[in-house]
Amino acid sequence: MVVPYKEKEAGKREQIAEMFDNISPKYDLLNRLLSVGIDVWWRKKAISMLRSAKPKFILDIATGTGDLAVEAVKQLKPEKVIGVDISEGMLAMGREKMKKIGMENVIELRSGDSEKLLFENNTFDAVIVSFGVRNFENLEKGLTDMNRVTKPGGTCLIIEFSKPKTPIIKQLYWFYNSTIVPLIGKLISKDKAAYSYLPESVKAFPEGDDFLKVFEKAGFTETKSVPLTFGICTVYLGKKKT
Protein backbone atom coordinates (compact mmCIF):
# COMPACT_ATOMS: atom_id res chain seq x y z
CA MET A 1 0.00 0.00 0.00
CA VAL A 2 1.35 3.41 -1.02
CA VAL A 3 1.35 5.93 1.84
CA PRO A 4 2.79 9.48 2.18
CA TYR A 5 4.85 8.92 5.33
CA LYS A 6 6.54 5.55 5.04
CA GLU A 7 8.36 5.90 8.37
CA LYS A 8 5.09 6.19 10.31
CA GLU A 9 3.01 3.29 11.56
CA ALA A 10 -0.36 5.03 11.11
CA GLY A 11 -2.75 3.60 8.52
CA LYS A 12 -3.32 5.15 5.10
CA ARG A 13 -6.49 6.98 6.14
CA GLU A 14 -4.73 8.71 9.05
CA GLN A 15 -1.68 9.55 6.92
CA ILE A 16 -3.81 11.02 4.12
CA ALA A 17 -5.67 13.19 6.66
CA GLU A 18 -2.37 14.40 8.12
CA MET A 19 -0.90 15.08 4.67
CA PHE A 20 -3.84 17.21 3.55
CA ASP A 21 -3.94 19.04 6.87
CA ASN A 22 -0.26 19.89 6.33
CA ILE A 23 -0.63 21.17 2.77
CA SER A 24 -4.11 22.73 3.02
CA PRO A 25 -2.95 26.40 3.22
CA LYS A 26 -1.11 26.08 -0.12
CA TYR A 27 -3.24 23.37 -1.75
CA ASP A 28 -5.18 25.50 -4.24
CA LEU A 29 -2.09 27.49 -5.21
CA LEU A 30 -0.10 24.32 -5.86
CA ASN A 31 -2.94 22.74 -7.83
CA ARG A 32 -3.06 25.67 -10.24
CA LEU A 33 0.73 25.96 -10.42
CA LEU A 34 1.63 22.29 -10.85
CA SER A 35 -1.10 21.59 -13.41
CA VAL A 36 -0.53 24.94 -15.18
CA GLY A 37 -4.23 25.55 -14.54
CA ILE A 38 -5.41 22.58 -16.61
CA ASP A 39 -7.04 20.97 -13.57
CA VAL A 40 -9.68 23.71 -13.82
CA TRP A 41 -10.52 22.60 -17.38
CA TRP A 42 -10.61 18.94 -16.31
CA ARG A 43 -13.27 19.73 -13.72
CA LYS A 44 -15.30 21.83 -16.16
CA LYS A 45 -15.18 19.08 -18.79
CA ALA A 46 -16.11 16.35 -16.32
CA ILE A 47 -19.04 18.21 -14.76
CA SER A 48 -20.38 19.03 -18.24
CA MET A 49 -20.89 15.26 -18.67
CA LEU A 50 -23.59 15.42 -15.96
CA ARG A 51 -25.73 18.12 -17.58
CA SER A 52 -28.20 15.70 -19.16
CA ALA A 53 -28.71 13.97 -15.78
CA LYS A 54 -29.69 17.29 -14.11
CA PRO A 55 -28.88 16.12 -10.55
CA LYS A 56 -30.49 18.17 -7.79
CA PHE A 57 -28.82 16.63 -4.73
CA ILE A 58 -25.09 15.94 -5.10
CA LEU A 59 -22.44 14.40 -2.85
CA ASP A 60 -18.84 15.47 -3.46
CA ILE A 61 -16.48 12.89 -1.96
CA ALA A 62 -12.98 13.92 -0.81
CA THR A 63 -14.11 17.47 -1.53
CA GLY A 64 -10.92 19.13 -0.28
CA THR A 65 -11.43 22.88 -0.62
CA GLY A 66 -14.57 22.33 -2.69
CA ASP A 67 -13.39 23.06 -6.26
CA LEU A 68 -15.50 20.31 -7.86
CA ALA A 69 -18.54 21.25 -5.78
CA VAL A 70 -18.23 24.86 -6.96
CA GLU A 71 -18.01 23.77 -10.60
CA ALA A 72 -21.07 21.54 -10.10
CA VAL A 73 -23.07 24.49 -8.77
CA LYS A 74 -21.99 26.74 -11.64
CA GLN A 75 -22.95 24.29 -14.38
CA LEU A 76 -25.70 22.10 -12.94
CA LYS A 77 -27.56 24.53 -10.64
CA PRO A 78 -28.40 21.83 -8.04
CA GLU A 79 -30.49 22.49 -4.95
CA LYS A 80 -27.73 21.25 -2.64
CA VAL A 81 -24.18 19.90 -2.73
CA ILE A 82 -22.70 18.21 0.33
CA GLY A 83 -18.92 17.84 0.33
CA VAL A 84 -17.19 15.44 2.71
CA ASP A 85 -13.50 15.11 3.54
CA ILE A 86 -11.33 13.57 6.27
CA SER A 87 -9.05 16.63 6.47
CA GLU A 88 -10.29 19.38 8.78
CA GLY A 89 -7.58 21.65 7.39
CA MET A 90 -8.92 21.32 3.85
CA LEU A 91 -12.52 21.78 5.02
CA ALA A 92 -11.61 24.98 6.88
CA MET A 93 -10.04 26.41 3.72
CA GLY A 94 -13.06 25.29 1.72
CA ARG A 95 -15.59 26.91 4.07
CA GLU A 96 -13.72 30.21 3.81
CA LYS A 97 -13.83 29.90 0.02
CA MET A 98 -17.59 29.27 0.04
CA LYS A 99 -18.20 32.38 2.13
CA LYS A 100 -15.98 34.45 -0.16
CA ILE A 101 -17.84 33.39 -3.32
CA GLY A 102 -21.30 33.36 -1.72
CA MET A 103 -21.99 29.64 -2.07
CA GLU A 104 -22.15 28.69 1.61
CA ASN A 105 -25.92 28.17 1.45
CA VAL A 106 -25.87 25.70 -1.44
CA ILE A 107 -22.55 23.94 -0.65
CA GLU A 108 -22.20 22.37 2.79
CA LEU A 109 -18.81 20.96 3.76
CA ARG A 110 -18.71 18.21 6.39
CA SER A 111 -16.10 16.04 8.04
CA GLY A 112 -16.56 12.50 6.83
CA ASP A 113 -14.87 9.24 5.87
CA SER A 114 -15.35 8.40 2.19
CA GLU A 115 -15.41 4.68 3.00
CA LYS A 116 -18.00 4.99 5.81
CA LEU A 117 -20.46 7.57 4.54
CA LEU A 118 -22.94 8.80 7.14
CA PHE A 119 -25.90 9.00 4.78
CA GLU A 120 -28.97 6.86 4.20
CA ASN A 121 -29.21 4.49 1.25
CA ASN A 122 -30.39 6.00 -2.05
CA THR A 123 -29.89 9.64 -1.00
CA PHE A 124 -28.07 11.43 -3.85
CA ASP A 125 -28.84 11.98 -7.53
CA ALA A 126 -25.11 12.10 -8.25
CA VAL A 127 -21.92 11.27 -6.39
CA ILE A 128 -18.78 12.99 -7.66
CA VAL A 129 -15.07 12.75 -6.81
CA SER A 130 -12.00 14.54 -8.17
CA PHE A 131 -8.55 13.10 -7.54
CA GLY A 132 -9.67 11.36 -4.36
CA VAL A 133 -10.37 7.68 -4.95
CA ARG A 134 -6.71 6.71 -5.29
CA ASN A 135 -6.31 7.88 -1.68
CA PHE A 136 -8.92 5.39 -0.41
CA GLU A 137 -7.57 2.79 1.98
CA ASN A 138 -9.88 0.23 0.39
CA LEU A 139 -10.94 1.21 -3.14
CA GLU A 140 -13.72 -1.34 -3.60
CA LYS A 141 -15.18 -0.62 -0.17
CA GLY A 142 -15.23 3.11 -0.87
CA LEU A 143 -16.86 2.69 -4.29
CA THR A 144 -19.43 0.27 -2.86
CA ASP A 145 -20.44 2.79 -0.20
CA MET A 146 -20.70 5.46 -2.89
CA ASN A 147 -23.06 3.15 -4.77
CA ARG A 148 -25.11 2.62 -1.61
CA VAL A 149 -25.86 6.32 -1.13
CA THR A 150 -26.62 6.94 -4.82
CA LYS A 151 -30.27 6.85 -5.86
CA PRO A 152 -31.32 4.10 -8.31
CA GLY A 153 -30.60 5.46 -11.78
CA GLY A 154 -28.23 8.04 -10.29
CA THR A 155 -24.77 8.78 -11.64
CA CYS A 156 -21.28 8.44 -10.20
CA LEU A 157 -18.57 10.61 -11.75
CA ILE A 158 -14.90 10.19 -10.87
CA ILE A 159 -11.92 12.22 -12.09
CA GLU A 160 -8.54 10.63 -11.46
CA PHE A 161 -4.98 10.78 -12.68
CA SER A 162 -3.93 8.11 -15.16
CA LYS A 163 -0.86 7.17 -17.16
CA PRO A 164 -0.23 8.58 -20.66
CA LYS A 165 0.36 5.93 -23.34
CA THR A 166 2.20 7.98 -25.99
CA PRO A 167 5.95 7.36 -25.39
CA ILE A 168 7.21 10.95 -25.51
CA ILE A 169 4.29 12.27 -23.43
CA LYS A 170 4.75 9.41 -20.98
CA GLN A 171 8.46 10.19 -20.50
CA LEU A 172 7.88 13.92 -20.04
CA TYR A 173 5.00 13.27 -17.67
CA TRP A 174 6.94 10.93 -15.39
CA PHE A 175 9.99 13.22 -15.36
CA TYR A 176 7.80 16.17 -14.39
CA ASN A 177 5.81 14.18 -11.83
CA SER A 178 8.75 12.47 -10.15
CA THR A 179 11.27 15.36 -10.26
CA ILE A 180 9.65 18.78 -10.66
CA VAL A 181 6.44 18.20 -8.69
CA PRO A 182 8.15 17.02 -5.44
CA LEU A 183 10.65 19.89 -5.67
CA ILE A 184 8.05 22.65 -6.13
CA GLY A 185 5.71 20.95 -3.66
CA LYS A 186 8.40 20.86 -0.99
CA LEU A 187 9.42 24.49 -1.55
CA ILE A 188 5.88 25.85 -1.30
CA SER A 189 4.08 23.44 1.04
CA LYS A 190 7.14 22.48 3.16
CA ASP A 191 5.95 18.85 2.96
CA LYS A 192 8.18 16.88 0.60
CA ALA A 193 6.42 13.57 1.28
CA ALA A 194 3.04 14.87 0.08
CA TYR A 195 4.24 15.62 -3.43
CA SER A 196 6.45 12.54 -3.65
CA TYR A 197 3.36 10.51 -2.76
CA LEU A 198 1.50 11.89 -5.80
CA PRO A 199 3.46 10.08 -8.56
CA GLU A 200 3.73 6.93 -6.44
CA SER A 201 -0.03 6.83 -5.88
CA VAL A 202 -0.71 7.37 -9.61
CA LYS A 203 1.60 4.48 -10.53
CA ALA A 204 -0.11 2.14 -8.05
CA PHE A 205 -3.68 3.06 -9.03
CA PRO A 206 -5.66 0.75 -11.35
CA GLU A 207 -6.72 2.78 -14.39
CA GLY A 208 -8.84 2.40 -17.48
CA ASP A 209 -10.40 -1.06 -17.84
CA ASP A 210 -8.80 -2.22 -14.58
CA PHE A 211 -10.59 0.54 -12.69
CA LEU A 212 -13.87 -0.12 -14.52
CA LYS A 213 -13.77 -3.75 -13.29
CA VAL A 214 -13.61 -2.53 -9.67
CA PHE A 215 -16.24 0.11 -10.43
CA GLU A 216 -18.61 -2.54 -11.76
CA LYS A 217 -17.85 -4.90 -8.90
CA ALA A 218 -18.97 -2.11 -6.56
CA GLY A 219 -22.38 -2.17 -8.25
CA PHE A 220 -22.20 0.44 -11.03
CA THR A 221 -23.43 -0.26 -14.56
CA GLU A 222 -23.14 1.47 -17.96
CA THR A 223 -19.57 2.33 -17.00
CA LYS A 224 -17.18 4.15 -19.29
CA SER A 225 -13.86 5.97 -19.17
CA VAL A 226 -13.00 9.20 -20.98
CA PRO A 227 -9.26 10.03 -21.13
CA LEU A 228 -8.32 13.72 -21.16
CA THR A 229 -5.07 15.53 -22.09
CA PHE A 230 -3.14 12.60 -23.61
CA GLY A 231 -4.44 10.29 -20.88
CA ILE A 232 -2.90 12.25 -17.98
CA CYS A 233 -6.38 12.37 -16.47
CA THR A 234 -9.42 10.13 -16.95
CA VAL A 235 -13.11 10.68 -16.21
CA TYR A 236 -15.06 7.58 -15.16
CA LEU A 237 -18.85 7.42 -15.29
CA GLY A 238 -21.25 4.81 -13.97
CA LYS A 239 -24.94 4.41 -13.15
CA LYS A 240 -26.65 2.76 -10.21
CA LYS A 241 -29.11 0.07 -11.27
CA THR A 242 -32.76 1.12 -11.25
N, C-alpha and C positions, 0 to 999 in steps of 0.2 A: 504493500500500500504506500502510495506517494504522500508524504506529509511535508509541511513547510520546515518544521524544526526537528530534524532527525535525531538530535541529541536529547530530546525530551521524551518522557515516557507517556505523556498525555495522548489520548486517542485523537483521531483525525478531526472529529467534530470540535473538540476543545481547541486544537491547534489552529483550525480555520477561523474560529471565533477570535482567538488572540491575534492572529495575523491581520484580520480586517480591522480589529480595534486599533492596532498599531498604525496601520496605513490610512485610516479613515480621513484624517485631516487633509491629506494630499491625493486621495483616491481619484476624484474627478479630474484634477489637473493632470495626473499621470495617465489616466485613460485617454484624454484628448491628445496629450503629447506623444505617448508611445504608439498610438494607432494613427497618428497624424490626422485625427478627427474622423477617420472612416468608421469608427464604432457608432457614431451618430447616424450615419447613413444605414449601417446594418440594422439598427433598431427601427428606423423609419421603414425600411424595406420589409422587414419581418412583420411589423404591426399592420402594414398595408394588406398582408395576406389574410387578415382577420376581418376585413371590412364587410365581406359578404355575410359573415356569421352574425354581425351586429350584436356582440355580447354586451349585456347590461350590467352584469355583476362579475368582476374579474379578480382573480387571485394572482398576485405577482410574487413568485417564490424567489428566495435569495435576492430580495429587492435592492439591497445595498443602500445607495442614496436615492433610489427611486427613479432613475433615468427611464427605464422601460415603462414604468407606471405613468410617468408624465407623457411619454409618447403615445401610450394607449389612450389617455384622456384627450389629447390633441386630435387624434385621428378618428377614434371610435365613439367619442362622446358617451361613455358609459354612465350609469347612475352612480356607481361606486367601484373603486379599486382598493383592495386591501393588499398591502405589501408586508411580507414577513421576512425576517432575517434573524440569524443567531448573534449578530454583532451589534451590541448596543451603541458602539462608536459610530458605525455606519448609519444606524437608525437616527441617531441624534443629528448627524449632518443632513440626513434626508428630511427630517422634520423642519429644520431651519430652511431648507430649500423650498419645501412646500409652502411655508409661510411667505417667503420672499416672492414666489410666483403666484400666490393666491389660489393654490390648489389644495389647501389643508382640509377643506370640507368634502372634497370628492375622493381624495387619496388619504387613506389611513394607514399608518405604518405601525406594525406591531412586532414585538419580540416573539419569535417562534422557530421551532425546529422543522425544517423541510421534510424530515422523515417521520415526524410524529405531529401531523397537522391537527390543530385544535378546532376543527370544523366538522359539522355534521356531513353525512353522506349526501351526495348530489346537491351541493350548495351553489357552485359557480358555473356560469355559462362558458367561461374560458379560464384556463390556468396557463400562465406564461412564465418563462424563465429566461434570463439572459446571462450567459457565462457563469452559471451556478451549479449545474448538475454534475460537472466533473469534480466538484468539491464534496459531493455526497459521500458519506462513509459507506453507505450501501446503496448503490445506484438503483437496483431493481426494487428495493424496499421503498425508496423515495418516489420513484415513478408510480409504483402501485398505490401509494397513498395519495398522489396527485390524481390518479384515476378515480379513487374513491370519492374525493370531494368534488369532482366534475359532474355536472348534470348529464343524464343520458342524452346523447347527441351533441354534447358540448365538445369544445376543441381544446387541445393542449398544443402550445407553441413553445418550442425550445430553440434558443440561439446558443451555439457553442463553437469554440475553436475546433478546427480540424487541420489536417495535414495536406498541403498542396501536393499535387501529383506531377506537375510539370518540372523537370529536373532543375532548370536554372532558377525558377521561382522557389522551389523547395530548398535549394542550397542557400539562397539569399535569406529566405525566411528563417531557417534554423540558425544561420549566423547571427541575424538580428536578434532573434529570440533568446539565444543562449549566451550572447556576448554583450550586445548593446542594452537590451532590456534590463538585465540585472544591474548593470553599471549605473544607468540613469535612475532606476528604481531605488538603488542604495543611496545615491547622492541626494535625491529629493525626499524619499520617505524615511531614510535612515534605517530601513529594514531590508538588508540584503537577501535574507532567506525568502521573503515574500515574492520577490521578482525572479528568484532562481527557481522557485516552486512552479511558476507559471509554465515554462517550457517543459518541465518534467511532467506536470499534470496533463498537458496536451498530448505528450507522447504516450502516456499510459491510458488515455481515454479511448474507449471503443467508438469508432466513428462510422459514418455511412451506414452500410447494410448491417454491420455488427451492432451499431447502436439501435437500428430499427428492430432487430431481433429482440433486444431487451425491452424496447418500447412496447412491442406487441405482446411480449410475455407478461408485461405489467397490465395488460388489458386493453390497450389502444388498438383501433382498427383504422383502415384507410390511411395508413402511415406513408409518409414520403419525406425525402430529404432534398433540400434545395441549396447547393453550394453557392457561395458568394465570394467575389474577389479572389479568383484563381483557386478556390477551395480553402482559403485561410480560415473561413468561417462557414458554418452550415446551419440552415434553418430546418428544424424537424417539425412536422405537423402530424397530429393524430386525432382521431375522434373516439369518444366513448360510445360504446354500443347503446342503441336505443332499446 
